[in-house]
Amino acid sequence: MSEEQSKGPATRLAEAGRRKAWTQGIVSPPVWRASTVLFDDVDALRDATRRADEVLYYGRRGSPTQWSLADALTELEPGAAGTTLHASGTAAITTALLAVLEPGDELLMTDSTYEPTRVFCDGMLKRLGITTRYYDPLVSGADIDALFGPRTKAVFLESPGSLTFEVQDVPAICAAARARGAVSLIDNTWATPLLFPAISRGVDISILSCTKYVAGHSDVMMGSATAVPGLFERVRKTAQVMGQCVSPDDSFLVSRGLRTMGVRLAQHGAASLEVARWLRQHPRVTAILHPALPDSPQFALFQRDFVGPAGLFALAIDGDDAARTRLIDALRHFGIGFSWGGFESLALPIDPERIRSAVPWQSPGKMVRLQIGLEDPADLIADLEQAFAQAAQ
């Protein structure tokens, strides 16, 4: 094993993407803002044109600021060939799908997928002549092969699902895809490579909304797609043809967040378990959807494949929508908003049954998704306690 391969995750986070050629000895890669790049002569311009992905060429192809972030994300996924950066997590998902699918192909999509992914499949992919077939995220390893048909060219996973938190048998699904010559893609935003190293689990393309845990401060939008050799080049070319790029300023912010992602994730995960355990005992709570709890239906899979928990989970309460609204509105330490992965806690009403099609979602009650931030868990628990009391009035 090489020295690079033997590095622990925390060391990778601290050192990744810091080549001296990019940093000039500065600890954090500087912000290189550029559109036009000037060349000494025509020969130099032509040489840069031939090596546009390796040297400064034009702002849209990036600068050391973007390259260092992409390199760092690649280093978090042993076995990956490279990473492309995108304006959002949704942009990373759509670009990766367009890179591996053509008219006439079929995509297998987990029924628990992020709603914007479903909108893209049912809209643009359908208009392009690409069929999407949704499948039960809890399909067993023994039954996975039956999902694939002669036109199936890709299978998309999201584990855990970001609303209903099913843990999929990722290695088995990916092995079946590879045996059929299909590409496997995963939205790995919930776990990040720190908690679930997707490429080493058999995934071909691992996608993150860097907006969330990687950036970590709710102040920047970005996505990434990290791919194995052969597929990385396809994703990169697709992104370039579509004119996709990210700003160096946003790249700097995400790079800075990346350095502390490990310690933040550990806190998010520990606090989420503490809050979830308290909620499980509350008389108004009818269910807790947290894959790291021992009574989760897929806990064995979670233990097998994941390093630890993250900060996002859901609960269900008895009562109607008005009761759920009163509960959320009464919270003081939880903001009401989309996304997750920032330092602040969030609460969001969710209704997964609206967007399920392969398997009807049987809700155990009115559902609330919680993002557990970096506040003291005791304060969050006290906040939930007083909110339940107010909602009951």
Secondary structure, 3 states (H helix, E strand, C coil): CCHHHHCCHHHHHHHCCCCHHHHCCCCCCCCCCCCCCCCCCHHHHHHHHHCCCCCCCCHHHCCHHHHHHHHHHHHCCCCCCEEEEECCHHHHHHHHHHHHCCCCCEEEEECCCCHHHHHHHHHHHHHCCCEEEEECCCCCHHHHHHHCCCCEEEEEEECCCCCCCCCCCHHHHHHHHHHCCCEEEEECCCCHHHHCCCHHHCCCEEEEECCCCCCCCCCCCCEEEEECCCHHHHHHHHHHHCCCCCCHHHHHHHHHHHHCHHHHHHHHHHHHHHHHHHHHCCCCEEEEECCCCCCCCCHHHHHHHCCCCCCEEEEEECCCHHHHHHHHHHCCCEEECCCCCCCCEEEEEECHHHHCCCCCCCCCCEEEEEECCCCCHHHHHHHHHHHHHHHCC
